[in-house]
Amino acid sequence: MNLDFFRSKRVLITGHTGFKGSWLSEILTYAGAEVYGISLELSDENNHYKLGIAQHSATSQYFDIVDFPRVKKIIKDFKPDFIFHLAAQALVRTSYEQPELTWRSNVLGTQSVLEALRGIERECIAVFITSDKCYANKEWCWGYRETDELGGVDPYSSSKAAAELLISSYHKSYFSQKDSPVKLASARAGNVIGGGDWSKDRIVPDCIKRWARGEKCILRSPSATRPWQHVLEPLNGYLTLARAMSFSDHLSGEAFNFGPNETQVRTVYELVESMSARVASKMPSVEFEIDDKLENKHEAGLLKLNCDKAFQKLKWLPKLNFENTVEFTADWYSSHYTESYLLTIKQIQTFFAQDSNI
């Protein structure tokens, strides 16, 4: 993936101040793209975007993504070459507490962007990011393919499945003609970790915040198995997909999985144990314990993706092994508490300079 491809390109990112969105904003700003972001108002003082370089060069508008007239006007005026739609309510536990917000943001927000793309006359490539949880999880041991059944038990997962159906419907109804100036695709990834994530009810930031205060981290699902990947991995996938779509008419309307290889699948306990060892010298405490009495709403115990399609059609492969993923993540948080945010750019430079595993 050559980032020079995006130099001087106009790129619209929805959810650009979120965890993945802020990293994508940093990557594209570093690459020399003209970045325009749509997001809700910033609230967390630790927000990765607020403290990064993209804040000083990107144009930002803060409003709800379901505001279709504003989205349409921005797309019409900005004339983006690329759109990356990441705006969403992204937490499973929050979706149980606020199902209406979750469905509204994840489905109507997606429709807002899709509808704004109708009728535009210049070429635009749009990548819609959903989730690995869009699949009807059978708890089986092999990875889900893009053709497997969509579904979901919790409001978050089911809303992401619905968003996938919506994207497919819009493509077939409005953008499937050969002369369509709009090309779109969906990208599915999950269990992303990395520096700059401060969301509640996520294992890494929960541990880091507690350890920084000298407190124990409580594990509610230590045996849950996840295919952990660093945030730069799927973002590299989204960029690779967008670039490939600019050279091919055969990728529009497709869905792609982006996930780590088999060796990255580890339990929550294994992840926390590895993280604690890496940050032990920088934190007041790195203790953790298991509490089976904690309320635990339904969440998949085993879920992984088959990414053969991304390899075959895009020549995309993950770069980092599990140890690298933990190293990148732990070092960023250690740097946050002791040094500066310059490590974000250093990690981007290191990652994109590599052709294969570090």
BALOBA-1460 file (C-alpha; in Angstrom, 3 decimals):
// residues 358
<rec num="1" residu="m" x="0.000" y="0.000" z="0.000"/>
<rec num="2" residu="n" x="1.686" y="3.170" z="-1.219"/>
<rec num="3" residu="l" x="0.322" y="6.134" z="0.710"/>
<rec num="4" residu="d" x="1.562" y="8.514" z="-2.008"/>
<rec num="5" residu="f" x="-1.521" y="7.479" z="-3.987"/>
<rec num="6" residu="f" x="-3.676" y="9.600" z="-1.645"/>
<rec num="7" residu="r" x="-1.536" y="12.726" z="-1.892"/>
<rec num="8" residu="s" x="-3.735" y="15.738" z="-2.794"/>
<rec num="9" residu="k" x="-6.854" y="13.530" z="-2.923"/>
<rec num="10" residu="r" x="-10.016" y="14.886" z="-1.283"/>
<rec num="11" residu="v" x="-11.114" y="12.447" z="1.421"/>
<rec num="12" residu="l" x="-14.264" y="12.652" z="3.541"/>
<rec num="13" residu="i" x="-14.219" y="10.637" z="6.779"/>
<rec num="14" residu="t" x="-17.332" y="10.253" z="8.915"/>
<rec num="15" residu="g" x="-16.597" y="9.487" z="12.541"/>
<rec num="16" residu="h" x="-13.143" y="11.001" z="12.037"/>
<rec num="17" residu="t" x="-12.612" y="11.732" z="15.737"/>
<rec num="18" residu="g" x="-13.337" y="8.198" z="16.914"/>
<rec num="19" residu="f" x="-10.732" y="5.547" z="17.599"/>
<rec num="20" residu="k" x="-10.319" y="4.188" z="14.067"/>
<rec num="21" residu="g" x="-11.381" y="7.455" z="12.467"/>
<rec num="22" residu="s" x="-8.658" y="9.442" z="14.232"/>
<rec num="23" residu="w" x="-5.959" y="7.013" z="13.113"/>
<rec num="24" residu="l" x="-7.294" y="7.137" z="9.546"/>
<rec num="25" residu="s" x="-7.270" y="10.948" z="9.696"/>
<rec num="26" residu="e" x="-3.647" y="10.865" z="10.863"/>
<rec num="27" residu="i" x="-2.618" y="8.429" z="8.110"/>
<rec num="28" residu="l" x="-4.230" y="10.444" z="5.331"/>
<rec num="29" residu="t" x="-2.969" y="13.760" z="6.681"/>
<rec num="30" residu="y" x="0.522" y="12.257" z="6.838"/>
<rec num="31" residu="a" x="0.034" y="11.068" z="3.228"/>
<rec num="32" residu="g" x="-0.793" y="14.595" z="2.078"/>
<rec num="33" residu="a" x="-4.525" y="14.151" z="1.449"/>
<rec num="34" residu="e" x="-7.075" y="16.920" z="1.939"/>
<rec num="35" residu="v" x="-9.181" y="15.558" z="4.794"/>
<rec num="36" residu="y" x="-12.709" y="16.632" z="5.687"/>
<rec num="37" residu="g" x="-14.333" y="15.071" z="8.751"/>
<rec num="38" residu="i" x="-17.860" y="14.737" z="10.111"/>
<rec num="39" residu="s" x="-18.285" y="13.732" z="13.738"/>
<rec num="40" residu="l" x="-20.155" y="14.427" z="16.938"/>
<rec num="41" residu="e" x="-18.725" y="17.036" z="19.274"/>
<rec num="42" residu="l" x="-15.558" y="16.011" z="21.085"/>
<rec num="43" residu="s" x="-15.958" y="15.334" z="24.781"/>
<rec num="44" residu="d" x="-13.072" y="13.175" z="26.032"/>
<rec num="45" residu="e" x="-10.016" y="15.236" z="26.943"/>
<rec num="46" residu="n" x="-7.859" y="12.216" z="25.998"/>
<rec num="47" residu="n" x="-9.361" y="12.066" z="22.515"/>
<rec num="48" residu="h" x="-6.724" y="10.829" z="20.089"/>
<rec num="49" residu="y" x="-7.853" y="13.147" z="17.286"/>
<rec num="50" residu="k" x="-7.821" y="16.232" z="19.489"/>
<rec num="51" residu="l" x="-4.174" y="15.717" z="20.380"/>
<rec num="52" residu="g" x="-2.967" y="14.627" z="16.939"/>
<rec num="53" residu="i" x="-1.643" y="16.469" z="13.897"/>
<rec num="54" residu="a" x="-4.786" y="15.948" z="11.795"/>
<rec num="55" residu="q" x="-6.732" y="18.401" z="13.964"/>
<rec num="56" residu="h" x="-4.608" y="21.271" z="12.661"/>
<rec num="57" residu="s" x="-4.977" y="20.474" z="8.956"/>
<rec num="58" residu="a" x="-8.325" y="18.707" z="8.467"/>
<rec num="59" residu="t" x="-11.650" y="20.514" z="8.104"/>
<rec num="60" residu="s" x="-14.171" y="19.326" z="10.708"/>
<rec num="61" residu="q" x="-17.925" y="19.623" z="11.052"/>
<rec num="62" residu="y" x="-19.580" y="18.427" z="14.252"/>
<rec num="63" residu="f" x="-23.147" y="17.155" z="13.912"/>
<rec num="64" residu="d" x="-25.185" y="13.935" z="13.890"/>
<rec num="65" residu="i" x="-24.555" y="11.851" z="10.772"/>
<rec num="66" residu="v" x="-28.299" y="11.227" z="10.353"/>
<rec num="67" residu="d" x="-28.687" y="14.921" z="9.403"/>
<rec num="68" residu="f" x="-29.098" y="14.138" z="5.700"/>
<rec num="69" residu="p" x="-29.335" y="17.742" z="4.365"/>
<rec num="70" residu="r" x="-25.996" y="18.674" z="5.954"/>
<rec num="71" residu="v" x="-24.306" y="15.484" z="4.770"/>
<rec num="72" residu="k" x="-25.607" y="16.039" z="1.248"/>
<rec num="73" residu="k" x="-24.395" y="19.655" z="1.180"/>
<rec num="74" residu="i" x="-20.915" y="18.726" z="2.375"/>
<rec num="75" residu="i" x="-20.561" y="15.998" z="-0.254"/>
<rec num="76" residu="k" x="-21.850" y="18.340" z="-2.946"/>
<rec num="77" residu="d" x="-19.545" y="21.213" z="-1.950"/>
<rec num="78" residu="f" x="-16.416" y="19.264" z="-0.980"/>
<rec num="79" residu="k" x="-16.588" y="16.888" z="-3.963"/>
<rec num="80" residu="p" x="-14.662" y="14.062" z="-2.299"/>
<rec num="81" residu="d" x="-12.643" y="11.580" z="-4.318"/>
<rec num="82" residu="f" x="-13.013" y="9.077" z="-1.473"/>
<rec num="83" residu="i" x="-15.420" y="8.600" z="1.423"/>
<rec num="84" residu="f" x="-14.745" y="6.398" z="4.434"/>
<rec num="85" residu="h" x="-17.893" y="5.973" z="6.528"/>
<rec num="86" residu="l" x="-16.986" y="5.040" z="10.100"/>
<rec num="87" residu="a" x="-19.533" y="7.056" z="12.112"/>
<rec num="88" residu="a" x="-21.409" y="4.638" z="14.373"/>
<rec num="89" residu="q" x="-22.434" y="3.629" z="17.871"/>
<rec num="90" residu="a" x="-19.709" y="1.029" z="18.233"/>
<rec num="91" residu="l" x="-20.198" y="-0.670" z="21.618"/>
<rec num="92" residu="v" x="-22.146" y="-3.883" z="22.241"/>
<rec num="93" residu="r" x="-22.948" y="-3.148" z="25.894"/>
<rec num="94" residu="t" x="-24.060" y="0.393" z="25.074"/>
<rec num="95" residu="s" x="-26.369" y="-1.023" z="22.403"/>
<rec num="96" residu="y" x="-28.256" y="-2.943" z="25.083"/>
<rec num="97" residu="e" x="-28.676" y="0.262" z="27.095"/>
<rec num="98" residu="q" x="-29.474" y="2.516" z="24.116"/>
<rec num="99" residu="p" x="-30.902" y="0.384" z="21.279"/>
<rec num="100" residu="e" x="-32.715" y="3.287" z="19.590"/>
<rec num="101" residu="l" x="-29.516" y="5.352" z="19.423"/>
<rec num="102" residu="t" x="-27.619" y="2.341" z="18.094"/>
<rec num="103" residu="w" x="-30.081" y="1.550" z="15.302"/>
<rec num="104" residu="r" x="-30.496" y="5.209" z="14.410"/>
<rec num="105" residu="s" x="-26.770" y="5.854" z="14.138"/>
<rec num="106" residu="n" x="-25.745" y="2.594" z="12.486"/>
<rec num="107" residu="v" x="-28.582" y="2.252" z="9.982"/>
<rec num="108" residu="l" x="-30.040" y="5.719" z="9.373"/>
<rec num="109" residu="g" x="-26.567" y="7.248" z="9.532"/>
<rec num="110" residu="t" x="-25.419" y="4.858" z="6.817"/>
<rec num="111" residu="q" x="-28.478" y="5.633" z="4.731"/>
<rec num="112" residu="s" x="-27.779" y="9.353" z="5.098"/>
<rec num="113" residu="v" x="-24.422" y="8.933" z="3.362"/>
<rec num="114" residu="l" x="-25.778" y="6.529" z="0.732"/>
<rec num="115" residu="e" x="-28.661" y="8.833" z="-0.115"/>
<rec num="116" residu="a" x="-26.307" y="11.809" z="-0.388"/>
<rec num="117" residu="l" x="-24.315" y="9.895" z="-3.002"/>
<rec num="118" residu="r" x="-27.325" y="9.559" z="-5.281"/>
<rec num="119" residu="g" x="-27.324" y="12.000" z="-8.145"/>
<rec num="120" residu="i" x="-23.726" y="13.162" z="-7.890"/>
<rec num="121" residu="e" x="-22.055" y="13.411" z="-11.276"/>
<rec num="122" residu="r" x="-18.348" y="13.141" z="-10.500"/>
<rec num="123" residu="e" x="-16.484" y="9.950" z="-9.621"/>
<rec num="124" residu="c" x="-16.454" y="9.008" z="-5.954"/>
<rec num="125" residu="i" x="-15.350" y="5.844" z="-4.176"/>
<rec num="126" residu="a" x="-17.033" y="5.081" z="-0.849"/>
<rec num="127" residu="v" x="-15.961" y="2.442" z="1.669"/>
<rec num="128" residu="f" x="-18.556" y="1.687" z="4.361"/>
<rec num="129" residu="i" x="-17.096" y="0.179" z="7.519"/>
<rec num="130" residu="t" x="-19.404" y="-2.172" z="9.411"/>
<rec num="131" residu="s" x="-18.173" y="-4.956" z="11.722"/>
<rec num="132" residu="d" x="-17.252" y="-8.624" z="11.989"/>
<rec num="133" residu="k" x="-20.294" y="-8.882" z="14.258"/>
<rec num="134" residu="c" x="-22.606" y="-8.447" z="11.263"/>
<rec num="135" residu="y" x="-22.460" y="-12.242" z="10.806"/>
<rec num="136" residu="a" x="-25.008" y="-14.593" z="12.377"/>
<rec num="137" residu="n" x="-22.542" y="-16.092" z="14.836"/>
<rec num="138" residu="k" x="-22.751" y="-19.902" z="15.032"/>
<rec num="139" residu="e" x="-19.797" y="-20.090" z="17.460"/>
<rec num="140" residu="w" x="-18.001" y="-22.339" z="14.996"/>
<rec num="141" residu="c" x="-14.231" y="-22.740" z="14.833"/>
<rec num="142" residu="w" x="-13.602" y="-21.580" z="11.258"/>
<rec num="143" residu="g" x="-13.640" y="-18.049" z="9.907"/>
<rec num="144" residu="y" x="-16.719" y="-16.387" z="8.440"/>
<rec num="145" residu="r" x="-16.688" y="-15.671" z="4.724"/>
<rec num="146" residu="e" x="-18.321" y="-12.658" z="3.092"/>
<rec num="147" residu="t" x="-21.069" y="-14.915" z="1.714"/>
<rec num="148" residu="d" x="-22.092" y="-16.288" z="5.130"/>
<rec num="149" residu="e" x="-25.418" y="-15.452" z="6.756"/>
<rec num="150" residu="l" x="-25.827" y="-11.999" z="8.283"/>
<rec num="151" residu="g" x="-27.503" y="-11.519" z="11.629"/>
<rec num="152" residu="g" x="-26.950" y="-10.694" z="15.281"/>
<rec num="153" residu="v" x="-28.430" y="-11.136" z="18.752"/>
<rec num="154" residu="d" x="-27.551" y="-7.811" z="20.376"/>
<rec num="155" residu="p" x="-28.708" y="-4.435" z="18.951"/>
<rec num="156" residu="y" x="-25.192" y="-3.513" z="17.833"/>
<rec num="157" residu="s" x="-24.590" y="-6.686" z="15.823"/>
<rec num="158" residu="s" x="-28.030" y="-6.747" z="14.267"/>
<rec num="159" residu="s" x="-27.815" y="-3.056" z="13.325"/>
<rec num="160" residu="k" x="-24.528" y="-3.725" z="11.540"/>
<rec num="161" residu="a" x="-26.120" y="-6.634" z="9.660"/>
<rec num="162" residu="a" x="-28.960" y="-4.313" z="8.672"/>
<rec num="163" residu="a" x="-26.438" y="-1.710" z="7.485"/>
<rec num="164" residu="e" x="-24.846" y="-4.346" z="5.248"/>
<rec num="165" residu="l" x="-28.230" y="-5.134" z="3.685"/>
<rec num="166" residu="l" x="-28.831" y="-1.419" z="3.178"/>
<rec num="167" residu="i" x="-25.476" y="-0.923" z="1.443"/>
<rec num="168" residu="s" x="-26.127" y="-3.889" z="-0.844"/>
<rec num="169" residu="s" x="-29.617" y="-2.625" z="-1.657"/>
<rec num="170" residu="y" x="-28.387" y="0.855" z="-2.592"/>
<rec num="171" residu="h" x="-25.649" y="-0.559" z="-4.773"/>
<rec num="172" residu="k" x="-28.027" y="-2.813" z="-6.694"/>
<rec num="173" residu="s" x="-30.706" y="-0.131" z="-6.975"/>
<rec num="174" residu="y" x="-28.647" y="2.947" z="-7.835"/>
<rec num="175" residu="f" x="-24.938" y="2.300" z="-8.363"/>
<rec num="176" residu="s" x="-24.585" y="-0.993" z="-10.242"/>
<rec num="177" residu="q" x="-24.683" y="0.474" z="-13.751"/>
<rec num="178" residu="k" x="-21.373" y="0.460" z="-15.628"/>
<rec num="179" residu="d" x="-21.487" y="4.225" z="-16.104"/>
<rec num="180" residu="s" x="-22.227" y="4.966" z="-12.422"/>
<rec num="181" residu="p" x="-19.777" y="7.583" z="-11.109"/>
<rec num="182" residu="v" x="-20.151" y="6.108" z="-7.608"/>
<rec num="183" residu="k" x="-18.400" y="2.914" z="-6.544"/>
<rec num="184" residu="l" x="-19.006" y="1.538" z="-3.081"/>
<rec num="185" residu="a" x="-17.995" y="-1.433" z="-0.971"/>
<rec num="186" residu="s" x="-18.292" y="-2.547" z="2.650"/>
<rec num="187" residu="a" x="-15.480" y="-3.568" z="4.973"/>
<rec num="188" residu="r" x="-15.846" y="-5.859" z="7.972"/>
<rec num="189" residu="a" x="-13.325" y="-5.957" z="10.798"/>
<rec num="190" residu="g" x="-13.448" y="-6.300" z="14.532"/>
<rec num="191" residu="n" x="-11.593" y="-6.651" z="17.832"/>
<rec num="192" residu="v" x="-9.305" y="-3.781" z="16.970"/>
<rec num="193" residu="i" x="-6.888" y="-2.555" z="19.609"/>
<rec num="194" residu="g" x="-4.236" y="0.148" z="19.641"/>
<rec num="195" residu="g" x="-3.237" y="3.436" z="21.170"/>
<rec num="196" residu="g" x="-5.796" y="6.206" z="21.405"/>
<rec num="197" residu="d" x="-8.785" y="4.041" z="22.288"/>
<rec num="198" residu="w" x="-10.425" y="5.404" z="25.444"/>
<rec num="199" residu="s" x="-13.904" y="3.907" z="24.990"/>
<rec num="200" residu="k" x="-15.644" y="2.422" z="28.000"/>
<rec num="201" residu="d" x="-16.253" y="-1.331" z="28.231"/>
<rec num="202" residu="r" x="-13.257" y="-2.160" z="26.052"/>
<rec num="203" residu="i" x="-10.675" y="-4.387" z="27.600"/>
<rec num="204" residu="v" x="-7.471" y="-2.507" z="26.738"/>
<rec num="205" residu="p" x="-8.501" y="1.055" z="27.738"/>
<rec num="206" residu="d" x="-10.292" y="-0.314" z="30.816"/>
<rec num="207" residu="c" x="-7.084" y="-1.995" z="31.961"/>
<rec num="208" residu="i" x="-4.835" y="0.931" z="31.093"/>
<rec num="209" residu="k" x="-6.993" y="3.466" z="32.939"/>
<rec num="210" residu="r" x="-7.201" y="1.284" z="36.049"/>
<rec num="211" residu="w" x="-3.495" y="0.458" z="36.060"/>
<rec num="212" residu="a" x="-2.621" y="4.145" z="35.678"/>
<rec num="213" residu="r" x="-4.631" y="4.795" z="38.857"/>
<rec num="214" residu="g" x="-2.947" y="1.919" z="40.685"/>
<rec num="215" residu="e" x="-6.110" y="-0.222" z="40.588"/>
<rec num="216" residu="k" x="-6.792" y="-3.806" z="39.582"/>
<rec num="217" residu="c" x="-8.409" y="-4.554" z="36.242"/>
<rec num="218" residu="i" x="-11.462" y="-6.811" z="36.495"/>
<rec num="219" residu="l" x="-11.980" y="-9.366" z="33.711"/>
<rec num="220" residu="r" x="-15.590" y="-10.342" z="33.057"/>
<rec num="221" residu="s" x="-15.028" y="-12.753" z="30.136"/>
<rec num="222" residu="p" x="-11.434" y="-14.025" z="30.431"/>
<rec num="223" residu="s" x="-11.971" y="-17.097" z="28.247"/>
<rec num="224" residu="a" x="-13.659" y="-15.225" z="25.365"/>
<rec num="225" residu="t" x="-11.563" y="-15.736" z="22.231"/>
<rec num="226" residu="r" x="-10.926" y="-12.940" z="19.773"/>
<rec num="227" residu="p" x="-8.778" y="-12.388" z="16.660"/>
<rec num="228" residu="w" x="-6.947" y="-9.338" z="18.022"/>
<rec num="229" residu="q" x="-5.501" y="-6.915" z="15.491"/>
<rec num="230" residu="h" x="-3.839" y="-3.528" z="15.697"/>
<rec num="231" residu="v" x="-5.897" y="-0.615" z="14.376"/>
<rec num="232" residu="l" x="-3.439" y="-0.002" z="11.524"/>
<rec num="233" residu="e" x="-4.215" y="-3.423" z="10.016"/>
<rec num="234" residu="p" x="-7.869" y="-2.882" z="9.005"/>
<rec num="235" residu="l" x="-7.171" y="0.752" z="8.099"/>
<rec num="236" residu="n" x="-4.537" y="-0.478" z="5.685"/>
<rec num="237" residu="g" x="-7.226" y="-2.801" z="4.355"/>
<rec num="238" residu="y" x="-9.732" y="0.023" z="3.851"/>
<rec num="239" residu="l" x="-7.130" y="2.120" z="2.032"/>
<rec num="240" residu="t" x="-6.036" y="-0.831" z="-0.091"/>
<rec num="241" residu="l" x="-9.658" y="-1.505" z="-1.029"/>
<rec num="242" residu="a" x="-10.314" y="2.138" z="-1.934"/>
<rec num="243" residu="r" x="-7.207" y="2.308" z="-4.082"/>
<rec num="244" residu="a" x="-8.057" y="-0.970" z="-5.862"/>
<rec num="245" residu="m" x="-11.587" y="0.263" z="-6.586"/>
<rec num="246" residu="s" x="-10.181" y="3.303" z="-8.359"/>
<rec num="247" residu="f" x="-8.581" y="0.958" z="-10.927"/>
<rec num="248" residu="s" x="-11.340" y="-1.656" z="-11.230"/>
<rec num="249" residu="d" x="-15.060" y="-1.689" z="-11.957"/>
<rec num="250" residu="h" x="-15.439" y="-5.219" z="-10.602"/>
<rec num="251" residu="l" x="-15.106" y="-4.485" z="-6.881"/>
<rec num="252" residu="s" x="-18.066" y="-2.136" z="-6.487"/>
<rec num="253" residu="g" x="-20.849" y="-3.676" z="-4.413"/>
<rec num="254" residu="e" x="-18.500" y="-6.197" z="-2.811"/>
<rec num="255" residu="a" x="-17.889" y="-6.850" z="0.887"/>
<rec num="256" residu="f" x="-14.447" y="-7.608" z="2.313"/>
<rec num="257" residu="n" x="-13.208" y="-9.051" z="5.603"/>
<rec num="258" residu="f" x="-10.061" y="-7.646" z="7.188"/>
<rec num="259" residu="g" x="-8.685" y="-9.601" z="10.090"/>
<rec num="260" residu="p" x="-5.519" y="-11.194" z="11.472"/>
<rec num="261" residu="n" x="-4.277" y="-14.650" z="10.643"/>
<rec num="262" residu="e" x="-4.972" y="-17.750" z="12.732"/>
<rec num="263" residu="t" x="-2.100" y="-17.204" z="15.175"/>
<rec num="264" residu="q" x="-3.629" y="-13.938" z="16.406"/>
<rec num="265" residu="v" x="-6.656" y="-15.649" z="17.957"/>
<rec num="266" residu="r" x="-6.151" y="-15.412" z="21.728"/>
<rec num="267" residu="t" x="-8.285" y="-15.202" z="24.856"/>
<rec num="268" residu="v" x="-8.988" y="-12.001" z="26.751"/>
<rec num="269" residu="y" x="-6.836" y="-13.400" z="29.557"/>
<rec num="270" residu="e" x="-3.867" y="-13.942" z="27.228"/>
<rec num="271" residu="l" x="-4.174" y="-10.417" z="25.852"/>
<rec num="272" residu="v" x="-4.284" y="-8.797" z="29.295"/>
<rec num="273" residu="e" x="-1.406" y="-10.933" z="30.539"/>
<rec num="274" residu="s" x="0.745" y="-9.867" z="27.562"/>
<rec num="275" residu="m" x="-0.243" y="-6.217" z="27.952"/>
<rec num="276" residu="s" x="0.558" y="-6.196" z="31.671"/>
<rec num="277" residu="a" x="4.036" y="-7.583" z="31.055"/>
<rec num="278" residu="r" x="4.746" y="-4.918" z="28.439"/>
<rec num="279" residu="v" x="3.654" y="-1.895" z="30.537"/>
<rec num="280" residu="a" x="4.759" y="-3.177" z="33.963"/>
<rec num="281" residu="s" x="7.641" y="-0.730" z="34.274"/>
<rec num="282" residu="k" x="5.511" y="2.302" z="33.352"/>
<rec num="283" residu="m" x="2.346" y="1.803" z="35.457"/>
<rec num="284" residu="p" x="1.710" y="2.001" z="39.215"/>
<rec num="285" residu="s" x="-0.086" y="-1.364" z="38.986"/>
<rec num="286" residu="v" x="-0.607" y="-4.104" z="36.407"/>
<rec num="287" residu="e" x="-2.753" y="-6.414" z="38.507"/>
<rec num="288" residu="f" x="-5.932" y="-8.053" z="37.243"/>
<rec num="289" residu="e" x="-8.475" y="-10.552" z="38.507"/>
<rec num="290" residu="i" x="-11.490" y="-12.484" z="37.275"/>
<rec num="291" residu="d" x="-14.991" y="-11.751" z="38.574"/>
<rec num="292" residu="d" x="-17.574" y="-14.215" z="37.245"/>
<rec num="293" residu="k" x="-20.340" y="-12.370" z="39.107"/>
<rec num="294" residu="l" x="-20.179" y="-9.344" z="36.832"/>
<rec num="295" residu="e" x="-23.263" y="-8.960" z="34.659"/>
<rec num="296" residu="n" x="-22.364" y="-10.039" z="31.167"/>
<rec num="297" residu="k" x="-24.908" y="-9.443" z="28.424"/>
<rec num="298" residu="h" x="-24.774" y="-11.840" z="25.498"/>
<rec num="299" residu="e" x="-21.618" y="-11.361" z="23.480"/>
<rec num="300" residu="a" x="-19.995" y="-13.822" z="21.111"/>
<rec num="301" residu="g" x="-17.460" y="-16.116" z="22.745"/>
<rec num="302" residu="l" x="-15.747" y="-17.083" z="19.502"/>
<rec num="303" residu="l" x="-15.700" y="-15.091" z="16.260"/>
<rec num="304" residu="k" x="-13.078" y="-14.898" z="13.538"/>
<rec num="305" residu="l" x="-12.956" y="-13.977" z="9.875"/>
<rec num="306" residu="n" x="-11.772" y="-15.675" z="6.720"/>
<rec num="307" residu="c" x="-9.818" y="-13.048" z="4.770"/>
<rec num="308" residu="d" x="-8.969" y="-15.105" z="1.677"/>
<rec num="309" residu="k" x="-11.003" y="-12.785" z="-0.528"/>
<rec num="310" residu="a" x="-8.974" y="-9.720" z="0.516"/>
<rec num="311" residu="f" x="-5.791" y="-11.594" z="-0.297"/>
<rec num="312" residu="q" x="-6.996" y="-12.948" z="-3.635"/>
<rec num="313" residu="k" x="-8.594" y="-9.759" z="-4.958"/>
<rec num="314" residu="l" x="-6.599" y="-7.039" z="-3.194"/>
<rec num="315" residu="k" x="-3.314" y="-8.779" z="-2.319"/>
<rec num="316" residu="w" x="-3.884" y="-7.587" z="1.246"/>
<rec num="317" residu="l" x="-2.268" y="-9.384" z="4.159"/>
<rec num="318" residu="p" x="-1.911" y="-8.437" z="7.839"/>
<rec num="319" residu="k" x="1.577" y="-7.271" z="8.795"/>
<rec num="320" residu="l" x="1.749" y="-7.605" z="12.573"/>
<rec num="321" residu="n" x="1.833" y="-10.780" z="14.632"/>
<rec num="322" residu="f" x="0.313" y="-10.959" z="18.117"/>
<rec num="323" residu="e" x="3.524" y="-9.865" z="19.836"/>
<rec num="324" residu="n" x="3.868" y="-6.855" z="17.508"/>
<rec num="325" residu="t" x="0.219" y="-5.938" z="18.086"/>
<rec num="326" residu="v" x="0.687" y="-5.939" z="21.866"/>
<rec num="327" residu="e" x="3.977" y="-4.065" z="21.526"/>
<rec num="328" residu="f" x="2.499" y="-1.280" z="19.371"/>
<rec num="329" residu="t" x="-0.504" y="-0.942" z="21.687"/>
<rec num="330" residu="a" x="1.295" y="-1.080" z="25.031"/>
<rec num="331" residu="d" x="4.087" y="1.242" z="23.914"/>
<rec num="332" residu="w" x="1.583" y="3.866" z="22.749"/>
<rec num="333" residu="y" x="-0.196" y="3.960" z="26.107"/>
<rec num="334" residu="s" x="3.117" y="3.996" z="27.979"/>
<rec num="335" residu="s" x="4.168" y="6.932" z="25.818"/>
<rec num="336" residu="h" x="0.890" y="8.703" z="26.523"/>
<rec num="337" residu="y" x="1.559" y="8.650" z="30.240"/>
<rec num="338" residu="t" x="5.249" y="9.505" z="30.023"/>
<rec num="339" residu="e" x="6.056" y="11.310" z="26.765"/>
<rec num="340" residu="s" x="3.973" y="12.556" z="23.809"/>
<rec num="341" residu="y" x="1.692" y="11.624" z="20.932"/>
<rec num="342" residu="l" x="4.551" y="11.603" z="18.445"/>
<rec num="343" residu="l" x="4.480" y="7.812" z="18.678"/>
<rec num="344" residu="t" x="1.320" y="7.805" z="16.541"/>
<rec num="345" residu="i" x="3.245" y="9.103" z="13.532"/>
<rec num="346" residu="k" x="6.262" y="6.910" z="14.297"/>
<rec num="347" residu="q" x="4.041" y="3.828" z="14.326"/>
<rec num="348" residu="i" x="2.364" y="4.875" z="11.057"/>
<rec num="349" residu="q" x="5.790" y="5.340" z="9.463"/>
<rec num="350" residu="t" x="7.037" y="1.979" z="10.763"/>
<rec num="351" residu="f" x="3.911" y="0.102" z="9.729"/>
<rec num="352" residu="f" x="3.630" y="1.432" z="6.179"/>
<rec num="353" residu="a" x="7.380" y="1.072" z="5.567"/>
<rec num="354" residu="q" x="7.043" y="-2.698" z="5.939"/>
<rec num="355" residu="d" x="6.129" y="-5.102" z="3.145"/>
<rec num="356" residu="s" x="5.500" y="-8.009" z="5.512"/>
<rec num="357" residu="n" x="5.469" y="-8.909" z="9.195"/>
<rec num="358" residu="i" x="7.686" y="-6.723" z="11.358"/>
